Amino acid sequence: MTKAAISPSAGRLMSVAEAAERIAAGAWLWIAGDEALLHRLPRGHWIGGTIPYFMGQDGGQTSREQLFVTEVEVHGAPPQIRFHDLTSLARLCAEAPEHGYSFLIIPAFSAVHSYYARNAPGFEDMFVKPVVGWVAGVHLDELSDATPGVIDGETGVFDSERALVMHVPLPADRYARVEIVNLLEQGDGDRIRFPETGFSAGECLINGQPARLADYLAARDIDLSLPLVADYCGAMVNVSFKGVDKANGRVDFYAPVFGDVEYRLARRRVDGTGHAGAEGAAFSCNCILNYLYDRLEGRRTGAFTGPMTFGEIAYLLLNQTLVYLAIERT
């Protein structure tokens, strides 16, 4: 095994030269890194997305000099790579292999990002065929200047407006398992509902009474590092706060709130649940907000490694979670 070789069930930070060596060897790869580094890689069987934040083998770090590379375990039929725009994204799962999974990367702030967040629950075969992935981002100092994007390593095409998927078939004796690690849960405070689905909200219902969310948050001096949380039959799904426009009475979110879903402000779990072992994880990613709020620079998250992203995909778009993929034997 050469210096650049990695286990098919793990990923790590490496140099451009090391990643190029794996590409030249014919490996199928998922690659995260600074846009300039992605453009330096040779053509091959890989897809990538922009981000400079990582949980590497030595802990959390920001890097414009290294790439996070995950090798895909291939059995028999090769994976298929394709772009999706607004007209085709809803066919994502319908076009996935009957037995396998789909690895999806979406550029943050794009129209497909919003479309997936709002509409993925209604996609044909969603929740029947596993979908995992992440939302590409940029350095936080360059939010107003840089544009997140994805790149198809087979063609070299870079795109900031389309999502990119790798469909990975699996043999009959293996299956993909997608898991969410969420260290937050619904608190026992006020019940909050919204009149419609969207990435921002003004008016809402709090305990059944009309209110303006921005005023509610300000009056109670709410810690915006703690998101809204919905309880989907025991699965805690976070919606993180992006900001509050006090002048216009608008609250913006990193994922949509859904109409007629009950939310409460989060609290941290105290029972130790939400933690999971990384043994056997083929891929994992964690949220950039966890990286910031939990001060993960230089710290580890157990054995989990991967990009720190602008959103996590475990079927649906998530915030402030760790998502991982495991390939299990039946």
Summary of the structure (lengths in Angstrom):
residues: 330
radius of gyration: 19.4
end to end distance: 28.6
largest distance: 63.7
contacts: 1120
relative contact order: 0.18
helix: 14%
strand: 43%
